[in-house]
Amino acid sequence: MSHELEVEALFDEWAIEDGAVDMAREHWARVEPVLSALKPCTGRYLEIGPGNGYALEYMAGSKFAGGYSRAVELSQEMARMCAARVQGRDNVDIDVESFMNWRPPAGMQFDLIFSMEVFYYFEDIAAAIDKAASLLAPGGELIVMVDYYEESHESQGWAQELGVRLTRWPQRRYLEAFKEAGLQAVSQEVKSGGVHEHGLTLCTRGKRPSTYVHD
């Protein structure tokens, strides 16, 4: 089984087991302070790996209520739950696809691209960051949050526990990759929160300059 199919099967399993409710609740405790601090936008929002849709629902109904939201989800089961959360909204689309294989509609760029607990599943994190950066509109922002990184002792055994290959980068490598992708104002912080997860979530963010050249 390919790495991509292994990851898809894992997330399908989590979705079927309990709807990823506990996972979403723990994640939201760390995601909410980041997303709630953003200004409302009438532009476009992209979420990479929305899971059961807890953040997509919030963004489509608040920060991008006057704009457009789109999500790319690898797991069919997660995408099904995600779609149920935003049912009835005509400003949301969900694509079931691997992000690295996915292509947005021609010419579509995004004012914000967000992802929580996804990027370490990519075999080539740098390529994923580079692709995300290329999809930003001038002045757009990329925010990537992960719990699995070298400095996190709590997550060090996850690859073995989950039975899938994970890419464990140090904090500085995320900073470097954002800058290598041409992003500016790159910053990083750690977030805590939730009841059952005791580690810290690494949040890296950067903006595409208004004049931007991407190779």
C-alpha positions, 0 to 999 in steps of 0.5 A, a space after each residue: 500500500 502506498 504512503 498516501 493510501 495508508 494515510 487515507 485509510 488512517 483518517 477514514 478509520 478515525 472518521 468512522 470510529 467517532 467522527 473525529 469528534 475528540 480530535 476536533 475538540 482538542 485541535 480547536 482549543 489551539 486553532 481557535 485563538 489563531 483563527 479568531 484573531 484574523 480580520 474578516 475577508 471577502 476574498 478566498 480561503 483554502 484549508 488543507 486537510 480540514 478533517 471533520 470540518 470544524 475549522 472550515 465551518 467556522 471560517 466559512 461562517 465568520 471570517 470568510 462569510 462574505 467571501 469564498 472557502 474551499 478545502 482539500 481533503 484526502 479522506 473520503 469519510 472525513 470529507 463526508 462529515 466536512 460537507 455535512 457541516 457546511 451543507 447549505 452554504 453556497 460559498 464553500 467547495 470541498 475537493 476529495 484529493 491529495 493536496 500534492 495532486 490537486 489543482 485549483 480552478 485556473 487562476 484561483 488564488 487564496 488570501 489565506 491558506 490554513 492547515 492543522 495537523 497535516 503537513 508531517 504526513 507529507 513525504 516532502 514537506 518542503 514541496 507542500 509548503 512551496 505549493 501552498 505558497 504558490 497558491 497565495 494571492 499577493 499579500 496572502 498568508 499561509 498558516 501551518 500548525 503541527 504537533 509532530 516536530 522534533 522538539 515535541 517529546 510528547 509526539 516522538 512515538 507517533 509514527 510507530 503507534 500509527 503505523 505510518 511514515 511521518 516526517 519529523 522536522 525541527 522548528 527551524 526547518 519550518 521557518 527555513 522552508 517558509 522563507 525558501 518558498 518566498 514568504 515574508 514576515 515569517 514567524 513562529 509560536 507554540 500553542 497549548 490547550 485542550 484536555 487530553 493533549 499535553 504537547 505544544 502545537 507549532 504554528 508557523 506563518 508567513 505572507 506572500 509579498 505584494 510583488 511575488 515571483 515564484 519559480 
